[in-house]
Amino acid sequence: MIDRYRDAADAVLASSTAKLFMGPVTDEATRRYVSGALGEELRKHDEHRSWRPKAGPTELQQLERDRALLINGNLVPAVIRVAPYWELRDLKRLAA
């Protein structure tokens, strides 16, 4: 995105209510953005407590190609399945 929008990339992301990140997320800039957008969670192990990112680089890079992370406003982020356009019946019918 930075390659396309240069200095305006942050403004484009900030003005978009819904953001869809297709798996796998492999570039460092996008992983950093998504991790920051999702925030952290408190992990409890025995008597120890620590904060860790809700989705770290490993989890984001392991998203399958038919999955995407949807961050939509103040709704709970979700991993969703995305079908290739050629598998969607309505689009097949339109193409025929």
TORSEBA-373122 format. One record per residue: residue number from 1; residue in one letter; chain; x, y, z of N, C-alpha, C, CB in turn. Coordinates in steps of 0.02 Angstrom, whole numbers. Each point is the difference from the previous one (the first is absolute). Glycine has a CB too. Example, Ala and Ser with C-alpha at 12.3 -4.5 7.8 and 13.67 -1.06 7.14 Angstrom:
TORSEBA-373122
REC	1	a	A	660	-284	390	-45	59	0	45	60	0	-95	-59	62
REC	2	s	A	77	112	-98	42	59	3	-39	55	37	59	-32	-108
***
This chain:
TORSEBA-373122
REC	1	m	A	41	-59	0	-41	59	0	43	63	0	-90	-63	60
REC	2	i	A	145	60	-24	45	58	2	28	14	-69	29	-27	119
REC	3	d	A	-15	-27	-157	26	10	-68	-49	39	-42	64	-108	9
REC	4	r	A	-128	96	1	-51	32	-42	-18	70	25	-45	-112	-26
REC	5	y	A	35	120	92	-26	63	27	53	43	35	-108	-58	14
REC	6	r	A	168	32	-8	56	36	30	-18	31	68	43	25	-115
REC	7	d	A	-37	39	122	-12	34	64	-74	-1	20	98	72	-23
REC	8	a	A	-143	-84	-25	-71	0	15	-25	-69	24	-14	89	-86
REC	9	a	A	57	-138	90	-21	-68	19	-34	-1	68	94	-47	-67
REC	10	d	A	-66	82	116	-31	2	67	-69	32	-2	114	6	51
REC	11	a	A	-122	46	-91	-64	34	-6	-52	-45	-32	59	110	-9
REC	12	v	A	-39	-149	-40	-46	-47	-32	-24	-52	50	57	17	-112
REC	13	l	A	-11	-46	150	-19	-49	51	-44	31	54	106	-62	-23
REC	14	a	A	-89	121	45	-38	33	53	-71	17	-21	107	46	44
REC	15	s	A	-117	-33	-108	-67	19	-23	-43	-60	-20	48	109	-37
REC	16	s	A	-20	-168	40	-37	-61	-19	-28	-33	63	74	-17	-101
REC	17	t	A	-140	10	103	-31	-32	58	15	-75	0	-90	87	0
REC	18	a	A	82	-119	-57	11	-72	-5	67	-12	-36	-125	-24	-2
REC	19	k	A	165	-20	33	65	-17	-29	4	-76	-6	55	104	49
REC	20	l	A	-36	-127	-107	5	-72	-14	72	-17	-18	-121	-5	-38
REC	21	f	A	152	-37	78	69	-19	-12	1	-73	-21	43	84	84
REC	22	m	A	-26	-95	-147	0	-68	-28	60	-39	26	-59	42	-103
REC	23	g	A	48	-106	116	54	-42	24	42	-26	-56	-70	-32	96
REC	24	p	A	130	14	-82	37	15	61	26	71	-1	31	-121	11
REC	25	v	A	-25	151	48	28	67	7	75	-8	8	-108	48	52
REC	26	t	A	146	-31	-104	71	-15	1	45	60	6	-27	-97	-67
REC	27	d	A	3	157	51	46	57	4	-2	32	69	-17	21	-123
REC	28	e	A	74	2	143	10	26	68	-45	61	16	117	-41	-5
REC	29	a	A	-124	86	-43	-40	61	13	-73	-18	14	77	65	-75
REC	30	t	A	-106	-111	37	-70	-20	10	-7	-38	65	-18	-5	-124
REC	31	r	A	64	-40	139	-3	-36	64	3	48	59	54	-100	-54
REC	32	r	A	-11	149	49	6	50	54	-66	39	8	125	9	-22
REC	33	y	A	-155	11	-35	-62	38	2	-56	-42	32	35	64	-102
REC	34	v	A	-42	-127	78	-54	-43	25	10	-15	74	-12	-51	-115
REC	35	s	A	72	35	135	13	-14	71	-18	61	43	93	-79	-32
REC	36	g	A	-76	138	8	-18	61	37	-75	11	2	109	49	-33
REC	37	a	A	-143	-62	-22	-73	10	-3	-37	-49	45	13	41	-117
REC	38	l	A	12	-102	123	-32	-50	42	15	9	74	5	-78	-96
REC	39	g	A	52	107	111	18	11	69	29	-61	34	-89	85	4
REC	40	e	A	87	-84	62	29	-54	40	-52	-33	43	109	60	0
REC	41	e	A	-91	-118	26	-43	-36	47	41	-22	60	-74	-40	-95
REC	42	l	A	42	34	152	33	-21	61	3	-76	1	-40	103	61
REC	43	r	A	99	-130	-54	10	-73	4	17	-18	71	39	-6	-120
REC	44	k	A	-71	-44	147	14	-24	67	29	-70	-4	-93	71	48
REC	45	h	A	150	-79	-16	32	-66	3	23	-10	71	37	4	-122
REC	46	d	A	-68	-52	156	13	-10	72	-13	66	36	86	-92	-24
REC	47	e	A	-36	117	58	-8	63	36	24	60	-40	12	-63	106
REC	48	h	A	15	51	-165	28	53	-41	-53	28	-48	113	-53	8
REC	49	r	A	-110	117	-18	-43	33	-48	43	40	-47	-96	6	82
REC	50	s	A	79	-7	-145	37	40	-49	-46	20	-57	108	-60	30
REC	51	w	A	-89	114	-63	-37	23	-58	35	-23	-62	-42	100	63
REC	52	r	A	2	-121	-112	29	-20	-64	-47	21	-56	59	-98	53
REC	53	p	A	-33	108	-114	-44	20	-55	-54	-53	-13	95	64	-52
REC	54	k	A	-155	-41	35	-54	-48	-16	17	-40	-62	-83	77	52
REC	55	a	A	119	-48	-98	23	-36	-60	72	22	-14	-119	-9	-48
REC	56	g	A	164	-36	58	70	16	-13	19	-18	-71	27	-20	120
REC	57	p	A	35	33	-139	23	-14	-68	-12	-72	-22	86	88	16
REC	58	t	A	-75	-135	28	-8	-71	-18	-72	-16	-18	96	-29	75
REC	59	e	A	-143	52	-34	-71	-14	-13	-22	32	-66	-22	-7	124
REC	60	l	A	44	68	-136	-21	35	-61	31	-32	-62	-10	106	66
REC	61	q	A	71	-129	-60	32	-32	-58	-29	-69	-13	104	64	25
REC	62	q	A	-136	-95	25	-28	-66	-9	-73	1	-24	77	-39	89
REC	63	l	A	-105	97	-101	-68	3	-29	2	-34	-68	-27	109	62
REC	64	e	A	-20	-153	-73	-3	-35	-64	-21	48	-56	-28	-108	60
REC	65	r	A	40	88	-121	-17	43	-57	-75	10	-9	103	-40	-55
REC	66	d	A	-144	-5	83	-72	9	-6	-30	32	63	-4	-100	-75
REC	67	r	A	46	132	115	-22	34	60	21	73	-2	7	-108	66
REC	68	a	A	-44	149	-31	17	71	6	-19	24	69	-17	19	-125
REC	69	l	A	52	31	148	-16	31	64	-41	62	-14	106	-45	55
REC	70	l	A	-166	48	-27	-45	57	-9	0	42	64	-72	-65	-82
REC	71	i	A	93	128	75	-5	47	56	-50	53	-23	122	-21	41
REC	72	n	A	-178	24	-6	-56	42	-22	-24	44	58	-34	-86	-85
REC	73	g	A	56	148	85	-23	48	50	11	-25	71	-83	41	-81
REC	74	n	A	30	-38	121	6	-22	69	-25	-71	11	-12	119	35
REC	75	l	A	1	-156	-89	-20	-70	5	60	-43	17	-92	19	-83
REC	76	v	A	79	-78	109	54	-47	17	33	-22	-65	-60	-39	105
REC	77	p	A	126	43	-111	35	-23	-60	-15	-74	-12	91	85	17
REC	78	a	A	-91	-106	-80	-17	-69	-16	43	-25	-57	-117	18	38
REC	79	v	A	134	-83	-34	32	-33	-56	-57	-31	-40	110	-23	63
REC	80	i	A	-113	40	-127	-54	-24	-43	28	-39	-58	-71	97	33
REC	81	r	A	28	-139	-63	19	-36	-61	-17	43	-60	-18	-113	56
REC	82	v	A	63	117	-102	-13	36	-62	4	-50	-58	46	109	48
REC	83	a	A	-97	-108	-89	-1	-46	-57	27	36	-62	-99	-62	49
REC	84	p	A	136	27	-90	21	30	-63	-62	20	-41	107	-69	0
REC	85	y	A	-102	123	-36	-58	26	-36	-27	-52	-49	45	115	11
REC	86	w	A	-2	-158	-38	-24	-48	-49	-40	-57	31	99	28	-70
REC	87	e	A	-100	-32	137	-41	-51	33	-69	26	20	106	-51	42
REC	88	l	A	-117	115	-48	-64	28	21	-52	-8	-56	60	82	75
REC	89	r	A	-116	-114	-58	-51	-16	-50	-26	62	-37	-32	-96	70
REC	90	d	A	18	149	-33	-27	61	-32	49	28	-51	-65	26	105
REC	91	l	A	129	-27	-89	49	27	-47	10	-47	-59	56	59	93
REC	92	k	A	-62	-124	-81	4	-49	-55	-56	13	-50	52	-87	77
REC	93	r	A	-112	98	-50	-59	12	-42	9	63	-40	-72	-60	83
REC	94	l	A	98	113	-52	11	63	-36	52	-8	-55	-31	62	104
REC	95	a	A	82	-102	-91	53	-10	-49	-23	-41	-60	81	7	93
REC	96	a	A	-131	-50	-83	-23	-44	-54	-42	35	-51	3	-93	80
***
